[in-house]
Amino acid sequence: MTDAASTPLTLFNSLTRRLEPFEPVHPGEARVYSCGPTVYNYPHIGNMRAYVFADVLGRTLSFKGYKLTHVINITDVGHLTDDADAGEDKMERMAAAQKQSIWDIAEHYKQAYWADVRALNIRQPAQWTVATDYVPQMIDFAKGIAERHCYELPSGLYFDVSTVADYGRLARAATEEGEGRIEQVDGKRHQADFAIWRKTPEGETRQMEWDSPWGKGAPGWHLECSVMSGAVLGFPFDIHTGGIDHREIHHPNEIAQNQAHCCTNGLDVPSNSGAKMWMHNNFLVERSGKMSKSSGEFLRLQLLIDKGYHPLAYRLLCLQAHYRSELEFSWEGLGAALTRLKRMLNQAELLANPPTEPLIRHPKFEAALAKFDAAISDDLNTPLALTAFEEALAIKKVDEAIKRSVIAHMDSVLGLGFFSSYGSNEELERKDLRIRPKSATITEAEIEATLAARKEARAAKDFARSDALRDELAARGVEVMDGDPLGWEWKLG
């Protein structure tokens, strides 16, 4: 670890419900698995909050000097329309609705998800695991646990949750009635029992189905993550992440499968769950009801971009709240995050020299660096880390190369894209943050030419022409921001 990242890292473990020091299973390494998307539709911005959180976690582990292996899965089979283990397969349903191949549906929405990942400057994981690539391993996994932990019904193979210790501890089901949403199936021994393998109903044919000892069908959603995480990272690995909705059913079922597979005991020893730590980000709340994909038009990242907002403004909005806190989305809040990002970038753009690696130390930055490290080490306290970042940006009368080195060092965790050499897709520039809706018909070249003519008119004290040009731009949706301290000059409404 570097001197600038010397504060011990503590993280909140959802399984034990307490902050714990990060102590890797393999010295010097960090192995992380994140529940990825089911690629039956576009992700909404609440979905993407989970991947911003997982990205900050991964960046922090790298910042702390660990060799990171981060895996994110792509679910292209088996996830049902109800997260409570009920309903139709989401992939099959969407393929039927759109009259397309299920494979084409999966590829289209996978590419859309990856486009959002790139737009939010989320680092590529070490590996994307795709569920359909692991079906043979899933069948082998299920065969290995079936005799002691499962039973067969006409609809499939089910896991008996009474065969493992401490089922549901992660979910807090006893106090929050987390099991109440689980599907009723005739013949199930316990309400919480869940499907390991779902048989294709007699007389039906699915686009995605495989032969198995329990009949032709498809794996259960929960089985996929147990198999892929164990296959790539090995049990136990360090951290498993996901949204807080996974804490109630999906992750407890994963844990039960992991216990059965590893022949482990109760969850008083967290690593018996398959991972030493389970971490969950809270919900993004949007009051108009457009966070649900069932509502038709829902809040996608592309909608924010189409309205003219840079996607990194949304990343900053996520960073402004602690990952375990609810975050309310509003257009006003997004606008405020964009303004804050502009202020930061205005200061960073003054630094002309290329960034230097590793970090160059200087007494003027020690307090800000220590504050930043303490914040990010305290369960990823990004709101406080952002204030330390801004304090470093505000420091004056110091060598530019040193300052740029410090800012780049901090941004390696925040991922705001200020300096491309520290992992950004490309270096963020001031012009990128102008608000320009997709529906705008006027080109930037036309705007710049009119602004240049207006500048000449003002210099010549021809204020009538200056006002006329301003009105001409206003009529086409361009707001000229005279005297804007940020120096952005114009935005499209």
Secondary structure, 3 states (H helix, E strand, C coil): CCHHHCCCCEEEECCCCEEEECCCCCCCEEEEEECCCECCCCCCHHHHHHHHHHHHHHHHHHHCCCEEEEEEEEECCCCEEECCCEEEEHHHHHHHHHCCCHHHHHHHHHHHHHHHHHHCCCCCCCEEEEHHHHHHHHHHHHHHHHHHHEEEECCEEEECHHHCCCCCCCCCHHHHCHHHHCCCCCCCCCCCCEEEEEECCCCCCCCCCECCCCCCEEECHHHHHHHHHHHHHCCCEEEEEEEHHHHCCHHHHHHHHHHHHHCCCCCCCHHHHCEEEEEEECCEECCCCCCCHHHCCCCCHHHHHHCCCCHHHHHHHHHCCCCCCCEECCHHHHHHHHHHHHHHHHHHCCCCCCCCCCCCCCHHHHHHHHHHHHHHHECCCHHHHHHHHHHHHHCCCCCHHHHHHHHHHHHHHHCCCCCHHHCCCCCCCHHHHCCCCCCCCCCHHHHHHHHHHHHHHHHCCCHHHHHHHHHHHHHCCEEECCCCCCCCCEEEC
